Every structure is written in C-alpha cells, then in structure tokens.
Amino acid sequence: MLSKKFRNILLFSCIAALFAAVGYWNISPERFLDKPVAKLDESTIDYYALNAHSVQFLPDGRLQYEMTSDKVEHLKASEVTLLTNPDLNMFRGTEFPWHVQSEHGEVNPDGTQVELIDSVRITRFDEKNRRTLITTTRMTVFPQQQYAQTDQPVSIDGAGGVSTGIGMKAYLKESRIHLLSNVRGQYEAR
C-alpha cells in the first residue's frame, strides 16, 4: 500500500505535468474560440422564385404598384434580392402608371431602393394618350418616395421632342423630370 505522502506527491506531480502540458501546447479555450469561421460565399442564394408577381396597395386601398419578374433570387450574405427582367407599374393611386422595365435589378434588404441595370425604360401615357419614354443604362428607383435618379446618359422622348443629358432626377408623383448636365433638346414645331 502506498503511503499517504507518496500518493499526494504522485497526485500533485500529475497535476503539475498537466499544467506544464497546457502551457507547452498553449491549450486554452480562447485559442479554439478564435478559430476562423468559414466565410459565407457572397453569391449564395438561399431562395428564389420564378415568374414572381407582387402587388402593393396604398393605405386607402388604391393600387400603389404591381411588379413581375422572370426570376427573383435572394442573396443570403447581403440580403440583396436580384431581379431578372423586372417589370413594374407604379400607379401612385392614379390610373396612369409609370411603367418601369430593365434587364436586371437589385433590391436592397429593406426594399426601399431598386437598382435597375441595363436597357432601363420608363414609360408613361397621360390622359390624352401622349407618351413619355425615358431610357438609360442604369437607374435607382425609390418606390415609396416615387423618385428615380441616375448619373448615366439619359434620353427623354415626349412632349413633341427628344431631350438628352447626363444624369437625371425624376419626381414621378409630380411627373417632373430634371436633366442634370449636357442637356440637349430637339423639338418639332406644331
């Protein structure tokens, strides 16, 4: 039988050896917590929809907008939603909507901003069936504010002529459009 003194020395020796090993190999909980986490691929799609259709109404029940898209893809990492061939009618509670189209689109996470990309077309007919057509390569639309802007070249075909410029601010609710620079116009005499 081992003496009590010898058992204590053996027990403390084992504990000391364990502490020495921990110090030597630097085994600590923090070391495992600082382990790099696998990065999420920015292009990972967590859900998608084909032939999507969305409708939103104003508080008084009138139609605010109606949107369709061939494909809707939601990016998991950024919460951005990608649109393929988005087609949006912004009614603003009236019967003469702004018809917004492009080849691609990106909607920010809270849905307050839509970036339209490639072959952007905004068309509107008024009560006399006169057409206004705005074309550009890229435009940012803020549906809730009924506002659109771009810093790209823009062409506006309507009101008996064509106006071009670089950059635009469009207040869709008031049907007011401002070209920002290099503005040129060609109009037909009536």
Buried (B, 14 or more C-beta within 10 A) or exposed (E): EEEEEEEEEEEEEEEEEEEEEEEEEEEEEEEEEEEEEEEEEEEEEEEEBEEBEEEBEEEEEEBBBBBBBEBBBBBBEBEBBBBBBBBBBBBBEEEEBBBBBBBBBBBBEEEEBBBBBEBBBBBBBEEEEEEBBBBBBBBBBBBEEBBBBBBEBBBBBBBEEBBBBBBBEBBBBEBEBEBBEEBEEEEEEE
